[in-house]
């Protein structure tokens, strides 16, 4: 990363911060050193118990310096991992059912994974955090142990551990950049549209001030024929990757993150900010994209090593935490309700000079899986909002209506002894449908039958289960505080290998099959489709959008035959006699009414609305109606526009 501040001594602003900390910390805290840890300031101590039991000390300090502070244990008091593991096994109550421990040498934290994490919370009588930290010399993080361990999260943990010294060094450099003195007190704010404006796909934009350059999202348009239409127009900026202060990612889908590993491949060395679950989710999706490209005979635009490099550069943030990401920009991520970890990105620029909110993809309506998107920002002058469903006619049924229709569609088929095949995207939609099935089978409103899943669904579900704090309140409570975990439901069976498909395909055995991909374009769903389509007792139930030109769209439009490649590359003709049905309403996007309602909630504070992520007619319609109804200036930019915000 290009150094913006080259002097070896700490810059004045940093000296002031460090001096204030040293003056304010009591001697009993035994602080041994103060270091930058990316956007945080880390206080190392060889007596962690004091600061853990005197929370006011840190709270008061944060109020004075207005920066994030974390308490770290000094390396000298950290027990060797094997010894610390043994002590933890003795300290953790048997009822908590300890499953594993993960040590992070870069931060001095140990993640304790237990089946009943509520028995290990800070206020738990039998498990005193300060006391245990004092014994082992490592700070504790308590996590819910998942039913099926996530291979993605295991790989990330291993990669981060192997690169701990490199990460520590990088985090210090990032801190130097963030806490350097401002080069100018002038505040000007501009946006450069690089992709995802007047279109869906390759979402990307640059937020620029005289002090900072922040890239927001970095997606691809998988259906585009030329690189000029497929990738963000970074070429139009006339800047180098070294000049970027940070990249901020709203959520994991490829149209928002698919070009990110390519930036790492070509030399981006700076920080990447996203929520905690977005990191494993985007890794899962990016690595799958490599496999899909290879299967289709295309050369992937990045390699697995680039995705691993991305892991090392990512700094994850929880919702609601104010974080400095450059000398003049603070970032807060808030729930967007779209997929796991999806975030509205709130940028606080200068000394309160301008507040910009990027919606990314949002769902302003509650579901079984997620709470509705957050809206209560303290200040927003400019909002950039998506418009996937920006036409007045883009109205979806209510959640109650769509769930009722789903129950009826499934029950009718199961009652007749048929099978229901649901082609489904593995991330988000699959977990939503699983929660609906579990809920209504348990309540007796849905006919009980085995539910089989195949593809990336199991791995994506394991990541959902790993981050219950990002799920809807009721679901989070079930996972964290009870043994009634819907992801561990007795109804679900995951098909690990093709030779295990015999049971779901057996004649005269009603069942539900969830398999990828969602548009019948490759993946395990095709094998089930061949088996299920010829029998009129069965049903194919679509719960996601079917793009023109896909097999899913042809089936939905009434095709009676499908031509497919069979084993050994032979062409097979499949007769389609089964029932076909599509249900709207499970979408992770807001419909027109929800988008308008979201803007109205922010209206007292808004000066301008910009509209993106939609076909041109939808963006234009949404902008026009925002102007007309709320008397707020609204504009729908196109790709490669520069917009002055302040």
C-alpha positions in Angstrom: 0.0 0.0 0.0 1.3 3.4 -0.9 2.2 5.3 2.3 0.5 8.7 2.5 2.5 9.5 5.7 6.1 8.5 5.5 7.7 9.9 8.7 8.8 7.3 11.3 7.5 9.3 14.3 3.8 9.1 15.1 1.9 12.0 13.4 0.6 14.7 15.7 -3.0 13.5 15.8 -1.7 10.0 16.8 0.6 11.4 19.4 -2.4 13.3 20.9 -4.5 10.1 20.9 -1.7 8.1 22.5 -0.9 10.8 25.1 -4.6 11.1 26.1 -4.8 7.3 26.6 -1.6 7.2 28.7 -2.8 10.1 30.9 -6.3 8.5 31.4 -5.4 4.9 32.1 -4.8 4.0 35.7 -1.6 2.2 36.7 -3.7 -0.8 37.9 -4.6 -1.5 34.2 -0.9 -2.5 33.6 -0.9 -1.4 30.0 2.3 -2.6 28.3 1.8 -1.1 24.8 -0.7 0.7 22.6 -0.9 -0.2 18.9 -3.1 0.3 15.9 -5.2 -2.7 14.9 -6.7 -1.4 11.7 -9.5 1.0 12.5 -9.2 0.2 16.3 -6.7 1.1 18.9 -5.5 -1.9 20.9 -4.4 -1.6 24.5 -2.2 -4.5 25.5 -2.2 -5.4 29.2 -0.7 -8.2 31.4 -3.5 -7.7 33.8 -6.7 -8.0 31.7 -8.9 -8.7 34.6 -8.8 -5.1 35.8 -10.0 -3.6 32.5 -12.6 -6.3 32.0 -14.1 -5.7 35.5 -13.8 -1.9 35.2 -15.7 -1.3 31.9 -16.2 2.4 32.7 -12.4 3.0 32.2 -12.6 2.1 28.6 -16.1 3.7 28.0 -14.8 7.0 29.4 -11.7 6.8 27.2 -13.8 6.1 24.0 -15.9 9.2 24.8 -12.8 11.3 25.1 -10.9 10.2 22.0 -14.0 9.2 19.8 -12.2 6.1 18.6 -12.8 2.4 18.9 -10.7 0.7 21.6 -10.1 -3.0 22.2 -8.4 -4.6 25.1 -5.8 -7.2 24.2 -3.7 -9.5 26.4 0.1 -9.0 26.3 1.8 -11.9 24.4 3.9 -12.6 27.5 1.0 -13.9 29.5 -0.6 -16.0 26.8 -0.4 -19.7 27.7 0.7 -22.1 24.9 -2.4 -23.2 23.0 -2.4 -26.8 24.2 -2.2 -25.7 27.8 -4.9 -23.0 27.3 -7.1 -25.6 25.6 -6.7 -28.0 28.6 -7.6 -25.2 31.1 -10.7 -24.2 29.0 -11.9 -27.8 29.0 -11.7 -27.8 32.8 -13.4 -24.3 33.1 -16.3 -24.8 30.7 -19.3 -26.4 32.4 -20.1 -29.9 31.0 -23.7 -28.9 30.2 -22.4 -26.2 27.7 -21.0 -29.1 25.6 -17.7 -27.6 24.4 -17.0 -28.5 20.8 -13.8 -26.7 19.9 -11.5 -23.8 20.4 -9.9 -21.5 17.7 -6.9 -19.4 18.6 -6.1 -16.1 16.7 -2.5 -15.2 17.4 -2.9 -11.8 15.6 -5.5 -10.6 18.1 -4.8 -12.8 21.1 -8.4 -14.1 21.1 -9.8 -17.6 21.5 -13.2 -18.5 20.1 -14.9 -21.0 22.3 -17.5 -23.0 20.4 -20.2 -24.7 22.5 -23.6 -26.3 21.7 -25.2 -24.3 24.6 -23.4 -20.9 24.4 -25.9 -19.2 26.7 -24.2 -21.0 29.6 -21.0 -19.2 28.8 -22.1 -15.6 28.4 -20.4 -12.9 30.4 -23.0 -12.9 33.1 -23.0 -16.7 33.5 -22.2 -17.7 37.1 -20.2 -20.8 36.4 -18.0 -19.2 33.7 -16.4 -15.8 34.7 -14.8 -14.3 31.6 -12.3 -12.2 33.5 -11.2 -15.1 35.7 -10.8 -17.5 32.7 -8.9 -14.8 30.7 -6.6 -14.3 33.6 -5.9 -18.1 33.7 -5.2 -18.6 30.0 -4.0 -15.1 28.9 -6.3 -15.1 25.9 -9.5 -13.0 25.5 -12.6 -15.0 25.0 -15.2 -15.0 22.2 -18.1 -17.4 22.8 -19.7 -18.8 19.7 -22.5 -21.3 18.9 -21.2 -24.6 17.7 -23.0 -25.5 14.5 -24.7 -28.8 13.7 -22.5 -29.2 10.6 -19.2 -27.3 10.8 -18.7 -24.9 8.0 -15.8 -25.8 5.8 -15.6 -22.2 4.5 -15.2 -20.8 8.1 -12.6 -23.5 8.9 -10.6 -22.6 5.8 -10.8 -18.9 6.7 -9.6 -19.5 10.3 -6.7 -21.7 9.1 -5.7 -19.0 6.5 -5.8 -16.2 9.0 -3.8 -18.2 11.5 -1.1 -19.0 8.9 -0.8 -15.3 8.0 -1.1 -13.8 11.5 2.3 -11.9 11.4 1.4 -10.5 7.9 -2.0 -9.5 9.2 -0.6 -7.8 12.3 1.7 -5.8 10.1 -1.0 -4.9 7.7 -3.4 -3.8 10.5 -0.7 -1.4 11.9 -0.2 0.1 8.4 -4.0 0.5 8.0 -4.1 2.3 11.4 -1.3 4.6 10.3 -3.3 5.6 7.2 -6.6 6.1 9.1 -5.2 8.1 12.0 -2.7 10.3 10.1 -3.4 14.0 10.2 -5.8 15.4 7.6 -4.1 17.0 4.6 -6.8 19.6 4.3 -9.8 20.8 6.4 -11.8 21.4 3.2 -14.7 19.0 2.7 -15.9 18.1 -0.8 -17.8 14.9 -1.5 -18.2 13.3 -5.0 -19.6 10.0 -6.3 -18.4 8.2 -9.4 -20.7 5.6 -10.9 -18.8 2.6 -12.1 -21.5 -0.1 -12.5 -25.0 -1.1 -11.5 -26.7 2.2 -12.6 -29.5 1.9 -15.1 -28.8 -1.9 -14.9 -28.7 -4.8 -12.5 -25.2 -6.3 -12.2 -21.6 -5.1 -11.5 -22.6 -2.8 -8.7 -19.7 -0.4 -7.9 -19.1 3.3 -7.1 -16.3 5.5 -5.8 -16.9 7.9 -2.8 -14.2 10.6 -3.1 -13.1 13.5 -0.9 -9.9 15.6 -1.1 -8.7 13.2 1.7 -10.0 9.8 0.8 -11.1 7.4 -2.0 -13.5 4.6 -0.9 -14.6 2.0 -3.4 -18.1 0.7 -2.5 -18.9 -2.8 -3.9 -17.1 -4.4 -6.8 -19.4 -6.7 -8.7 -19.6 -8.4 -12.1 -22.4 -8.8 -14.6 -22.2 -12.6 -15.4 -24.5 -12.3 -18.4 -22.6 -9.6 -20.2 -20.8 -10.4 -23.4 -18.0 -7.8 -23.3 -15.6 -6.8 -20.5 -16.8 -3.2 -20.9 -20.3 -4.4 -19.8 -19.2 -7.2 -17.4 -16.9 -5.4 -15.0 -16.9 -2.1 -13.1 -15.5 0.8 -15.1 -12.5 1.4 -12.9 -10.6 2.4 -16.0 -12.6 5.6 -16.2 -11.2 6.9 -12.8 -7.6 7.5 -13.7 -6.4 6.4 -10.3 -4.1 3.5 -9.2 -5.2 0.7 -6.8 -2.6 2.2 -4.3 -4.7 5.4 -4.1 -7.8 3.6 -2.7 -8.0 4.0 1.1 -10.5 1.2 1.5 -13.1 -1.1 -0.2 -16.5 -1.5 1.5 -18.7 -4.4 0.6 -22.5 -4.4 1.2 -23.2 -8.1 0.8 -21.8 -11.3 -0.7 -23.6 -11.8 -4.1 -21.4 -11.9 -7.2 -23.0 -8.8 -8.7 -21.5 -6.9 -5.7 -18.3 -8.9 -5.0 -17.4 -10.9 -8.1 -14.6 -8.6 -9.3 -13.0 -8.2 -5.8 -10.5 -11.1 -6.0 -9.3 -9.7 -9.3 -8.4 -6.4 -7.6 -6.3 -8.4 -5.1 -4.8 -10.3 -8.0 -3.6 -7.1 -9.6 -2.2 -5.6 -6.5 -4.8 -4.0 -4.2 -3.2 -4.3 -0.7 -5.6 -2.2 1.4 -8.4 -3.0 3.8 -11.7 -4.5 2.7 -14.6 -3.9 5.2 -17.8 -6.0 5.5 -19.9 -7.6 8.1 -18.7 -10.8 9.8 -20.9 -13.3 7.9 -20.2 -11.6 4.5 -16.6 -12.8 4.5 -17.4 -16.5 4.5 -20.5 -16.0 2.3 -18.6 -14.2 -0.4 -15.7 -16.7 -0.2 -18.2 -19.5 -0.8 -19.8 -17.8 -3.7 -16.5 -16.6 -5.3 -14.9 -20.1 -5.1 -18.1 -21.6 -6.6 -17.8 -19.1 -9.5 -14.3 -20.5 -10.3 -15.8 -24.1 -10.5 -18.8 -22.9 -12.6 -16.4 -21.1 -15.1 -14.2 -24.2 -15.4 -17.3 -26.5 -15.9 -18.5 -24.2 -18.7 -15.1 -24.2 -20.4 -14.3 -20.6 -19.5 -11.1 -19.3 -18.0 -11.9 -17.8 -14.5 -10.8 -14.1 -14.1 -9.1 -15.0 -10.7 -7.8 -18.0 -8.9 -8.3 -19.6 -5.5 -5.1 -17.9 -4.2 -6.7 -14.5 -4.9 -9.8 -15.4 -2.8 -7.4 -16.4 0.0 -5.5 -13.1 -0.2 -8.9 -11.3 0.0 -9.5 -13.2 3.3 -6.3 -11.8 4.8 -7.2 -8.2 3.9 -10.7 -8.2 5.1 -11.7 -6.4 8.4 -15.1 -7.5 9.6 -17.4 -5.2 11.5 -20.6 -5.9 13.5 -23.8 -3.9 12.8 -24.0 -0.6 14.5 -20.4 0.1 15.3 -19.0 3.5 14.3 -15.6 2.8 12.6 -13.0 5.2 11.2 -12.0 4.0 7.7 -10.0 7.1 6.6 -9.0 10.4 8.2 -12.3 12.0 7.3 -14.8 9.2 6.9 -16.5 7.0 9.5 -18.6 3.9 8.5 -21.5 2.3 10.2 -23.0 -0.9 8.8 -26.7 -1.6 9.5 -29.0 -4.6 8.7 -30.3 -4.5 5.1 -32.6 -7.6 5.4 -31.5 -8.9 2.0 -29.3 -11.9 2.7 -27.1 -13.0 5.7 -24.9 -10.1 6.8 -26.2 -7.7 4.1 -25.6 -4.1 5.1 -26.8 -0.6 4.5 -23.5 1.5 4.5 -23.7 4.8 6.3 -20.7 7.1 5.6 -20.3 10.1 8.0 -18.0 12.5 6.1 -15.9 15.3 7.6 -16.9 16.8 10.9 -20.6 16.0 10.4 -20.4 17.8 7.0 -22.3 15.2 5.0 -23.9 11.8 5.6 -24.3 9.4 2.7 -26.2 6.1 2.9 -25.8 3.4 0.3 -28.7 0.9 0.5 -27.1 -1.9 -1.5 -29.9 -4.5 -1.9 -32.5 -4.1 0.8 -35.6 -5.9 2.0 -37.8 -3.4 4.0 -40.1 -6.2 5.3 -39.6 -8.8 8.0 -39.2 -12.5 7.2 -38.7 -15.7 9.2 -35.0 -15.4 8.4 -34.3 -11.6 8.9 -35.6 -8.5 10.4 -36.7 -5.7 8.1 -33.9 -3.3 6.9 -32.8 -0.6 9.4 -34.0 2.9 8.8 -33.3 4.9 11.9 -30.1 6.7 10.9 -29.3 9.8 13.0 -28.7 11.8 9.8 -28.8 11.2 6.1 -28.4 14.0 3.5 -27.9 11.7 0.4 -29.5 8.3 0.0 -28.6 5.9 -2.9 -31.3 3.3 -3.1 -31.8 0.2 -5.3 -34.7 -0.2 -7.7 -34.9 -3.9 -8.7 -38.7 -3.6 -8.2 -39.0 0.1 -9.0 -42.2 0.1 -11.1 -45.6 0.8 -9.6 -46.8 -2.6 -10.8 -43.9 -4.4 -8.9 -46.0 -5.3 -5.9 -45.4 -8.6 -4.1 -47.9 -10.5 -2.0 -47.6 -10.1 1.8 -45.4 -12.6 3.6 -48.5 -14.3 5.1 -50.1 -14.7 1.6 -47.0 -16.2 0.1 -46.4 -18.6 3.0 -50.0 -19.7 2.8 -49.7 -20.2 -1.0 -46.5 -22.2 -0.4 -48.2 -24.5 2.1 -51.1 -25.2 -0.3 -48.8 -25.8 -3.3 -46.7 -28.3 -1.3 -49.6 -30.0 0.6 -51.6 -30.7 -2.6 -48.7 -32.5 -4.2 -47.6 -34.4 -1.1 -51.2 -35.5 -0.4 -51.4 -37.0 -3.9 -48.2 -39.0 -3.3 -46.0 -36.7 -5.4 -42.7 -35.1 -5.0 -42.0 -31.3 -4.9 -38.8 -30.1 -6.6 -37.8 -26.6 -5.6 -34.9 -25.3 -7.8 -33.3 -22.7 -5.5 -30.3 -20.4 -5.1 -28.1 -21.9 -2.3 -27.6 -18.6 -0.4 -30.5 -16.9 1.4 -33.6 -18.2 -0.5 -32.8 -21.9 0.4 -32.5 -21.1 4.1 -35.7 -19.0 4.0 -37.7 -21.9 2.5 -36.1 -24.4 5.0 -37.2 -22.2 7.9 -40.8 -21.9 6.5 -41.0 -25.7 6.0 -39.7 -26.5 9.5 -42.1 -24.0 11.1 -45.2 -25.2 9.3 -44.4 -28.9 9.6 -43.9 -28.5 13.3 -47.2 -26.6 13.6 -49.1 -29.3 11.7 -50.1 -27.0 8.8 -47.9 -28.7 6.3 -47.9 -32.4 5.5 -44.9 -34.0 7.2 -42.5 -35.5 4.6 -38.7 -35.9 4.3 -36.9 -32.8 2.9 -33.7 -33.4 0.9 -31.1 -30.7 0.2 -28.2 -30.8 -2.2 -25.6 -28.5 -3.6 -24.1 -25.6 -1.6 -27.2 -25.4 0.5 -25.8 -27.3 3.5 -22.6 -25.2 3.6 -24.6 -21.9 3.3 -26.9 -23.1 6.1 -23.8 -23.9 8.3 -22.6 -20.2 7.8 -26.1 -19.0 8.7 -26.1 -21.1 11.9 -22.6 -19.7 12.7 -23.9 -16.1 12.9 -27.3 -16.3 14.7 -26.9 -12.7 15.9 -27.5 -11.6 12.3 -30.8 -13.5 12.0 -34.4 -12.5 12.9 -35.0 -12.2 16.7 -37.1 -15.3 17.1 -34.8 -17.4 15.1 -31.7 -16.1 16.8 -33.3 -16.9 20.2 -34.1 -20.5 19.1 -30.5 -21.1 18.0 -28.7 -19.3 20.9 -30.9 -19.9 23.9 -32.7 -23.3 23.3 -32.1 -26.7 21.9 -34.8 -26.2 19.2 -32.5 -25.3 16.3 -34.5 -25.2 13.0 -31.2 -25.8 11.0 -30.9 -29.1 12.9 -34.5 -30.1 12.2 -35.3 -33.8 11.9 -37.0 -33.1 8.6 -33.8 -32.2 6.7 -31.4 -34.7 5.1 -28.5 -33.4 3.1 -27.4 -35.4 0.0 -23.6 -35.4 0.1 -22.9 -37.5 -3.0 -24.7 -38.4 -6.2 -25.0 -42.1 -5.2 -27.1 -41.1 -2.2 -29.9 -39.8 -4.5 -31.7 -43.1 -4.6 -33.9 -42.3 -1.6 -35.4 -39.0 -2.8 -35.9 -40.4 -6.3 -37.6 -43.6 -5.1 -41.0 -44.2 -6.6 -44.1 -43.7 -4.4 -42.3 -41.8 -1.7 -43.6 -38.2 -1.3 -40.8 -35.7 -0.4 -39.6 -32.2 -0.9 -36.2 -31.7 -2.7 -34.3 -28.4 -2.5 -31.4 -28.3 -5.0 -29.3 -25.8 -6.9 -29.3 -24.0 -9.3 -32.4 -21.8 -9.0 -33.0 -21.5 -12.8 -32.3 -25.2 -13.8 -29.0 -24.1 -15.4 -26.6 -26.8 -14.3 -26.0 -28.3 -10.8 -27.6 -31.3 -9.1 -31.2 -30.0 -9.6 -31.0 -31.3 -13.2 -30.7 -34.9 -12.2 -33.8 -34.5 -10.0 -35.7 -32.7 -12.7 -35.1 -35.5 -15.2 -36.6 -37.9 -12.6 -39.5 -35.8 -11.5 -40.7 -34.0 -14.7 -42.3 -36.9 -16.6 -44.8 -37.8 -13.7 -47.9 -35.7 -13.5 -48.2 -36.4 -9.7 -45.0 -34.3 -9.1 -44.5 -30.6 -9.1 -41.7 -28.1 -9.9 -42.1 -25.1 -7.6 -40.2 -22.0 -8.5 -39.6 -19.5 -5.7 -37.0 -17.2 -7.4 -36.9 -15.2 -10.6 -36.4 -17.1 -13.9 -34.2 -15.1 -16.4 -35.1 -15.2 -20.1 -33.2 -17.9 -22.0 -32.8 -20.2 -19.0 -34.3 -23.7 -18.8 -36.3 -22.6 -15.8 -37.9 -19.8 -17.8 -38.8 -22.3 -20.6 -40.4 -24.7 -18.1 -42.3 -21.9 -16.4 -43.6 -20.7 -19.8 -45.1 -24.1 -20.5 -42.6 -26.1 -22.5 -43.6 -29.8 -22.7 -40.1 -31.1 -23.4 -36.6 -30.2 -22.3 -33.4 -31.1 -24.2 -30.5 -31.8 -21.8 -27.1 -33.3 -21.8 -27.1 -36.7 -20.1 -24.4 -39.1 -19.0 -21.3 -39.3 -21.3 -22.5 -36.1 -23.1 -25.4 -37.8 -24.9 -28.5 -35.6 -25.5 -31.6 -36.5 -23.6 -35.2 -35.4 -24.3 -37.2 -35.1 -21.0 -41.0 -35.0 -21.1 -42.5 -32.4 -18.8 -45.9 -33.7 -17.5 -45.5 -32.6 -13.9 -47.2 -29.5 -12.4 -45.3 -26.2 -12.6 -46.0 -23.3 -10.3 -44.2 -20.1 -9.4 -44.6 -18.2 -6.1 -43.7 -14.5 -5.8 -43.0 -12.9 -2.5 -40.0 -14.8 -1.2 -37.7 -12.2 -2.8 -34.8 -10.7 -0.8 -35.6 -7.3 -2.5 -38.1 -4.7 -1.5 -41.1 -4.2 -3.8 -42.2 -0.8 -5.0 -44.3 0.0 -1.9 -41.5 -1.0 0.5 -39.0 1.1 -1.4 -41.3 4.1 -1.2 -42.0 3.5 2.4 -38.3 3.3 3.2 -37.6 6.6 1.6 -40.6 8.2 3.5 -39.1 7.0 6.8 -35.9 9.0 6.0 -37.7 11.9 4.5 -37.3 14.5 7.3 -33.5 14.3 6.9 -33.1 13.8 3.2 -31.7 16.4 0.7 -31.3 14.1 -2.3 -32.1 10.6 -3.4 -30.1 8.7 -6.1 -31.4 5.5 -7.6 -29.4 2.5 -8.9 -29.6 -1.3 -9.3 -32.6 -1.6 -11.6 -33.5 -1.6 -15.3 -33.5 2.0 -16.5 -37.3 2.2 -16.7 -37.6 1.0 -13.1 -34.9 3.5 -11.8 -36.5 6.3 -13.7 -40.0 5.5 -12.3 -38.8 5.3 -8.7 -36.9 8.6 -8.9 -39.9 10.3 -10.6 -42.3 9.1 -7.9 -40.0 10.0 -5.0 -39.8 13.6 -6.5 -43.5 13.8 -7.0 -44.7 12.3 -3.6 -42.0 13.4 -1.2 -40.8 16.6 -2.9 -37.1 15.4 -2.6 -34.7 15.9 -5.5 -34.2 12.4 -7.0 -32.0 11.4 -9.9 -31.2 8.0 -11.7 -27.6 8.3 -12.8 -26.1 6.1 -15.5 -22.7 4.3 -15.5 -19.6 6.7 -15.7 -21.3 9.8 -14.2 -19.6 12.0 -11.6 -22.0 13.5 -9.0 -21.1 16.3 -6.6 -22.8 15.6 -3.2 -21.3 18.4 -1.1 
